Amino acid sequence: MRLTMPERTQRYGRLLATRKARQNALQAVVLTALALLVWMLLSNLIENLSADGARIDFSFLLNESGFDVNETLIAYDAGSSYLSALLVGALNTVHLTLVGLVCSTAIGVLVGLLQLGDIKILRILCRLYVDSMRNLPKLLILLAVYVLLVLELPVAREAISFFDLAFLSNRGLNFPAVEIDYGLLTEPRTLLAAALFLLAFSLAWLAVRRLVQGIFLRRFLPILFLVAGLILTTGVVGFDIPEFAGFNFEGGSVVSIPFLSLAVALSVYHGAQVAEVVRSGILSVPKGQVEAGRALGLSPSQISWLIVLPLALRVMIPPLTNQYLNLLKNTSIGLAVGYSDLVSIMNTSINQTFRPVELMLVTMTVYLVIGIAASVALNVFNRRVQLRER
């Protein structure tokens, strides 16, 4: 039976009568509009490429790249594929992000706490540091750090020595590399040292957990040093010390000047942002909680570790997530100092293959995957630390 127009209107009105139904309908409309927009953009792109005799094709990623990368965490040479080169760039980006994340967090926590301390001169200096970093472009900070390192650091022959183990020059930071003899892993003395190490680590972990309750960590430090000595004497773990030969150092590991300047610039820049997050998070803790801790006889350190920081962390995690994701994206400024991150390798590959669309799509996908994975992990941690209402 065919429905009249008023009957159709009443029927559709009943379908959208509830709030949930209207929300679902609105979401469907928005998703449809987005799908149409993406389809139109892709159709236009394919049509324009076809007019120029080109098409989207990712098979070139398996071709030989033909260029070298100055810093790699995996095996790579000019005969490797473009896909391998992009993987090297992605790993370099993640490596720089992790280093910057740790350093900026350490700087931010320290500066955030000092801003709330009782020493006025330190509060003023920290405030100047935060305001300066928040009002300067990160690229300018990077260039200033890079030029300072290149001009002020000595040449390799006159490198700054740290106990004849590490050396800092305008070539980079050379430090000992850890070497593991896997052939000794199955020997009885190695297994005994490993068992003692696990025991000492468990005791040290217990000491850390009990530190806020008054047990001093130094009880277990001699055990750690003893076990470390046992491991070293087994010969399983050794160190390759860098030595100066010719015009540069040989052996060990090296941190290049581009990586070092990027790590410093991103750490001090985002450290200021993290400091503000830490400061605001601590200020958000009600004073009554601190006074309750004092009434229970807790020491200032116990109040900080057991009351202030756990409560402040619930406020700090969401803005910290945003800062860490910004740090990931800001690693792309490494192109200015010649660091081989994902964007730099993408740019080099585009100049050789003339495939900007495909390479940009791959690069965007990598950034999205890394960013979404980090965001999901931090959101899971945020849900774990949030207060649960009963």
Secondary structure as the mmCIF struct_conf table of DSSP 4:
data_model
#
loop_
_struct_conf.conf_type_id
_struct_conf.id
_struct_conf.beg_label_comp_id
_struct_conf.beg_label_asym_id
_struct_conf.beg_label_seq_id
_struct_conf.end_label_comp_id
_struct_conf.end_label_asym_id
_struct_conf.end_label_seq_id
HELX_LH_PP_P HELX_LH_PP_P1 ARG A 2 THR A 4
HELX_RH_AL_P HELX_RH_AL_P1 MET A 5 LEU A 15
TURN_TY1_P TURN_TY1_P1 LEU A 16 LEU A 16
BEND BEND1 THR A 18 THR A 18
HELX_RH_AL_P HELX_RH_AL_P2 ARG A 19 ALA A 51
TURN_TY1_P TURN_TY1_P2 ASP A 52 GLY A 53
HELX_RH_3T_P HELX_RH_3T_P1 SER A 59 LEU A 62
BEND BEND2 ASN A 63 ASN A 63
STRN STRN1 GLU A 64 GLU A 64
BEND BEND3 ASN A 70 ASN A 70
BEND BEND4 LEU A 73 ILE A 74
TURN_TY1_P TURN_TY1_P3 ALA A 78 GLY A 79
BEND BEND5 SER A 80 SER A 80
STRN STRN2 SER A 81 SER A 81
HELX_RH_AL_P HELX_RH_AL_P3 TYR A 82 GLN A 115
TURN_TY1_P TURN_TY1_P4 LEU A 116 LEU A 116
BEND BEND6 GLY A 117 ASP A 118
HELX_RH_AL_P HELX_RH_AL_P4 LYS A 120 ARG A 134
TURN_TY1_P TURN_TY1_P5 ASN A 135 ASN A 135
BEND BEND7 LEU A 136 LEU A 136
HELX_RH_AL_P HELX_RH_AL_P5 LYS A 138 GLU A 152
BEND BEND8 LEU A 153 LEU A 153
HELX_LH_PP_P HELX_LH_PP_P2 PRO A 154 VAL A 155
HELX_RH_3T_P HELX_RH_3T_P2 ALA A 156 GLU A 158
HELX_LH_PP_P HELX_LH_PP_P3 ALA A 159 ALA A 159
STRN STRN3 ILE A 160 PHE A 162
TURN_TY1_P TURN_TY1_P6 PHE A 163 LEU A 165
STRN STRN4 ALA A 166 SER A 169
TURN_TY1_P TURN_TY1_P7 ASN A 170 ARG A 171
STRN STRN5 GLY A 172 PHE A 175
STRN STRN6 ALA A 177 ILE A 180
HELX_RH_3T_P HELX_RH_3T_P3 TYR A 182 LEU A 184
TURN_TY1_P TURN_TY1_P8 LEU A 185 THR A 186
BEND BEND9 GLU A 187 GLU A 187
HELX_RH_AL_P HELX_RH_AL_P6 PRO A 188 ARG A 210
HELX_RH_3T_P HELX_RH_3T_P4 LEU A 211 GLN A 213
TURN_TY1_P TURN_TY1_P9 GLY A 214 GLY A 214
HELX_RH_3T_P HELX_RH_3T_P5 LEU A 217 ARG A 219
TURN_TY1_P TURN_TY1_P10 PHE A 220 PHE A 220
HELX_RH_AL_P HELX_RH_AL_P7 LEU A 221 THR A 234
TURN_TY1_P TURN_TY1_P11 GLY A 235 GLY A 235
BEND BEND10 VAL A 236 VAL A 236
STRN STRN7 VAL A 237 ASP A 240
STRN STRN8 GLU A 243 ALA A 245
TURN_TY1_P TURN_TY1_P12 GLY A 246 PHE A 247
STRN STRN9 ASN A 248 GLU A 250
BEND BEND11 GLY A 251 GLY A 252
STRN STRN10 SER A 253 VAL A 255
HELX_RH_AL_P HELX_RH_AL_P8 ILE A 257 LEU A 283
TURN_TY1_P TURN_TY1_P13 SER A 284 SER A 284
BEND BEND12 VAL A 285 VAL A 285
HELX_RH_AL_P HELX_RH_AL_P9 LYS A 287 ALA A 295
TURN_TY1_P TURN_TY1_P14 LEU A 296 GLY A 297
HELX_RH_AL_P HELX_RH_AL_P10 PRO A 300 ILE A 303
HELX_RH_PI_P HELX_RH_PI_P1 SER A 304 VAL A 308
HELX_RH_AL_P HELX_RH_AL_P11 LEU A 309 ASN A 330
HELX_RH_3T_P HELX_RH_3T_P6 THR A 331 VAL A 337
TURN_TY1_P TURN_TY1_P15 GLY A 338 GLY A 338
HELX_RH_AL_P HELX_RH_AL_P12 LEU A 342 THR A 353
HELX_RH_AL_P HELX_RH_AL_P13 PRO A 356 VAL A 385
BEND BEND13 GLN A 386 GLN A 386
HELX_LH_PP_P HELX_LH_PP_P4 LEU A 387 GLU A 389
#
